[in-house]
Structure formats: structure tokens, C-alpha cells
Amino acid sequence: MRIFDLTTHIKSISRSGRRSAVAAAYRACTAITCEREGRRHDYSRKRTLEADAIVLPAGAPDWAADRSKLWNAAELRERNGKRGRRAGQFKANAVTARQFLISFPAELSANGRWAVALTLARHLADTHGLAVDVTAHKPHHFGDERNHYCHMLTTTRRLTADGLGKKAREWDDLKSGAALVRSFRALVAHTLNAALADEGLADRLHVEHRSHKAQGLPERPTRHEGSVRTAIRRRLQARLQIDPHANAPQ
């Protein structure tokens, strides 16, 4: 039986890092104009998207199902208070979204992967009251053909019939946040293993969410190379494919 070591990354989208929630366009392979920046984010030429959906909590307003309206609302909501020199201005260090990245075993079918993604998105929407923009991606042309994954971009505020309300602070607290991450990883593994069982793959593959240390294993786990390193590697691979002698000595 093959053991699939689950990879999950959860990080904040913050203005302090010069990032915008409207850049959800990147994950959805589409184009959205950020009203706060006055800038258009256009990633419509990307070809890795398999499926996408906006998953909302019960009672959410209809406009939130529109990707552009949702993420512009998330950006425009984060302002300073009514007092002080910068009253009413956009908060410079605001966290406007939270990103979840989850790896999928290649053995699972496209329908199985998407069902798992929607189940996890529904959990975040129902349990925490968040809007979830979920996208499933196929491997990049120049990457590992087994690299199936999904992105889930969530609001940091709970979405009600009145719009974006209070912050979901449970993810920010050091103690409760760490516990939520652990329980979410366990949920992901459980959901993936159930999907594998439904497809008759339970005896061939098992998804493991526990760390190597927690399992009592001596070997060190591999490290996810991250988006920047991945982009650099892919650009190099693309260049070498176009000109295989580009780095050849003269």
C-alpha cells in the first residue's frame, strides 16, 4: 500500500505583503478588477483550472456568489476607524482573506477530487460562517503530472444576510488556531480516504496527515518548494524546452 503524505498550507492574504484578496483571479484563472487598487488582475490565460465554485454559508446574500463582488467587498471592508489622522482610510496591514492549499493523490479521479474539495469548502462555510472560493487545479504542463491540488480562499469575516460582519478570530489565536489546523488536516485526510474507498482504492493508497515525528518515523519529510521557487523552476524548464542548448557552453 502506498502512503500519501498530505500537504496542506494555510496562510493569510495581507496588505502588508502587498497582496489583494481580488487576486483570487489567479486561482480561478480569470480576470477581476480590484476597486481599491484600481488595478485589473488578469490570469485568464492560465490553463490549469479543472473546476471552481463559490460556497456560501446559509443566509448569505445573493451578490456574494459573484467572485468579483465578493472579493471587492472583502477589500473595501477593511478600513481604519472613525478617529485619528487616517480615519476611514484603507487599513495598511489588513488581512483580507485566508488561503488553504491542499494536495490530492493522483489516483483519485477528477470527480472524486472535486467532491472532496466541495465537502471541505462546505465545512468551512457552515462551521465558521465564511465565504469560500474553491478551485481545483490539474498539474501544470511543465510540472509533476501527479500534482493535483485545490485552493480555497476564504473571507476573514463571517458572511451573514447583512454582508461581511465580525472577524473569525479563532483562526488567528495561537492556541485555537493551531488546534483548528490540526483538526482540519485530520478532516482532509479522513475525507480523502473515504473518497478513495468509494472508488475501490482503499487497499492501494492511504492518506496520512500526521507528521513523521507523530508517526514515530525516523525519515525527514520533504518540503513544499513554494510558489516562488515553483515559478522560477517552471520558467527555466520552459526556456530549456524552447532552446535545449540555451545553457550550453560556447
N, C-alpha and C positions, 0 to 999 in steps of 0.2 A: 504493500500500500504506500502511495506517495503522500507525504505530509506537506501541505501548502502552508507556509508561514505567512500569516495575514499581515498586510501592510495597511496601516491607517495613518493619516496625518490630519490633525485638526489645528487650524491656525486662524488668527484674526485678520481681517482686512481693515487696515488702519490708515487714516490720512497722514499720520506721522511718517509712514513709509511711502508717501506719495501715491497711494493706491485708492481706487474708487470702486464702490460696490457695483457701479454701472459696467465695470469691466467684466461683469458676468457674461458680456457679449463674447468674450474669449472662450469661455467654457461651452457656450451654446452655439458657437460658430456662426454668429450673426452680427448685426450692426445696431448699436444703440448710441444715442447722443446723450451725454451727461449734461444736464441743465446747470448743475453747479459749476462745472468746469467750462462749459461752452465748447465742449470737445466731443467729436464723434469717434467712438471706438468701433472699428470695423474689422471683424475677423471672419467675414463671410466666405473668404477663400479657403479656410481650413476645411479639411475633408475627413476628420476623424469621428464626427458625431454619428452615433447609432440611434439614439432616441433622447427625447427631452420632455420635461413636463414641469408645471408649477403645481406643487402640492400645498394646500392651504388648510389651516385649522377650521373647525366648524364655526360658522357665522362670519367668516371673513368677507369683506366687501368684494363685489364683482371685479372692480378695477384691478385688484391685486393679482388677477390671473394674467394680466398683461405684463410681460417681462420688463419692458421699458418703464411703465408707470410704477411698478413695484420697486425697482432699484433706484429710480429717481426719487421716489418718496423716501426711501431709506437714507439717501444722501441729504436731501433737503431738510429732513427731520432733525439732524444733528447740528444744533446751534448753541451759542452761548446764552446765558440767562439774560434777564432784562436790566441788570445793573452792571456798572463798570464801563471802562473805555471801549471794550469790544462787544458790548451788549448787542445781541441779535445777530452777530456775525457767525459765519460757519466755524464750528469748533475745530481748531487746528489738529488736535490729536484724537479726534473721534474715531471709535471703532464702529464701522458701518455695516459689517457683515462678518460671518464666520464660515470658513470653508472646511468641508470634510472631504478627504480623498480616500477612496477605498479600492484596493486591488481585488481582482476576480481571478479565480483559476480558469485557465483556458479551456479545460474540459467541459465546463458548464456552457450550455447553449446560450445563444443570444437572448432567447425568450426567458430563460432561467435567470440570466444576469439582470435583465430589466425588471423582472418580478421582484428580485431581491432588492434592487435599488428603490423601487416604489414602496416596498414594505418598510425599509429603513427611513425613507423620507416621511412616510405616514406616521411612523413612530415619533419623529422629531416634531412634526406638526401637532399631533394630538397630545403628546406628553408635555411639550414645552410651549405650545401655542405659537410656534414660529412659522413663517412662510418659508418654503423650501423650493429652491430652483435646482432640479436634479437633471443631470446629463450623463448618459452612458457613452463611452468612447471605445472605439476599436484601436488596435495598435497603429502607431504612426508608420508610414511607408518605410522610413529608414531605421525604425526601432525594432525591438524584440516582438516577433509576431504573436507571442503569448501575453503581451502586456495589455490585458483588458482591465478597464477601471471605470469608476464613476466619480463625478464631482457632485457634491451637494453644497450649495451656497444658501445659508440661512440668514434671515434677519436677526439682528441682535435684540430687537424689541418684539414683544408679543403682539400679534395681529388680532384685533377684535373688529366688531362691526363698525367701530368709530375710527379705525385706522391703526397706525403703529402706536402702541402705548408704552408700558413700562419695559425696562430692560430685563432680559432673562439673566439675572446676575449669578445664577447657580453655576454657569459655565465659567465665570470669572474668578470665583472664590477658589483659593489654592486648595483647600481641603475638599469641598464638594465638587469642584471642577475635576480634580484628579480622580475621584471616585466615579464621576459620570463618564470620563474617558474609559476607565477600566470596564465599567458595565456596558458601555456602548460597543467596545471591541468584542466582548463576550456575546452580545446580541448579534453582531455582524457574523461572527463565526457560527453561531447556532443557526442563523437564517441561511447562510451559505451551505452548511452541512445538510439542512433539511431539503434545500433545493437540489443538492447532489443526490440525496436519497430518492427524491421524486423522479430523478432521471436515471435511476439504477446504477449510480456511480459510488455509492457509499462504501463498497468493498475495494474500490480502486483509489480513493482520494479522501483525505480528511483535512479540514481547515483547522489550524491551530492558532489561537490568539494569544496564548501565554508566551511570555518571554522565554528565551533559552535558560535563563537563570531559574525562573519559576518551575521549569520542567526538569531541572537538575541536569541539564546537558552541558558538557564542557565546551563545545564549539561556540565560537562567537557568531552572532547573526550578521548578515550582510547589511550594509547601509544604503538607504534610498539616496540616489545621487542628486535629487532635487531638480527643479525646473530650469535653473540657470545652467547647470552642468549638462543637463539633457539637451538643452537648446544648442549649446556650443558643440556637443558631440554630433548632433544631427546635422548642423551646418557643415562640419568637417566631413561627415560621411557623404553629404550631398555634393560637396565640392570634389571629393575623390571619385565619386561615381561619374561626374561630368568630365573630369580630367584626371584619369588614374595616374598620370605622370606629373601631377602638379608639384609634388614634393620630391621628385626625382632629382638627383644631383646633376648639375650641368657639366 
